[in-house]
Amino acid sequence: MMLMTEQPLVSGQVNTNLGSQQIRLIHDNIPPQTTNLSTKYWIYQYRNGIDSDWNSFYAFSEEFEFFPNDYEVMNCYTSTSQGET
């Protein structure tokens, strides 16, 4: 039985995934969505080869935060949803 241990989050550490794909976490802001540039998120990125550009796939923070776009979607859903009948 293999025991799982907590691993520290290390910004910029590159790891090999499948084949030639590489993955990393970076600790940075998300410019189009962040109003406060001092707010940092953990961004999961991958690239399909050492010469390829990094693609951001998923982001999470150590804090819980909503962006204006999140409120728009939530308000639209609650104002247009028929609900259960």
Secondary structure, 3 states (H helix, E strand, C coil): CCCCCCCCCCCCCCEECCCCCEEEEEEECCCCCCCCCCCCEEEEEEECCCCCCCEEEEEECCCCCCCHHHHHHHHHHHHHCCCCC
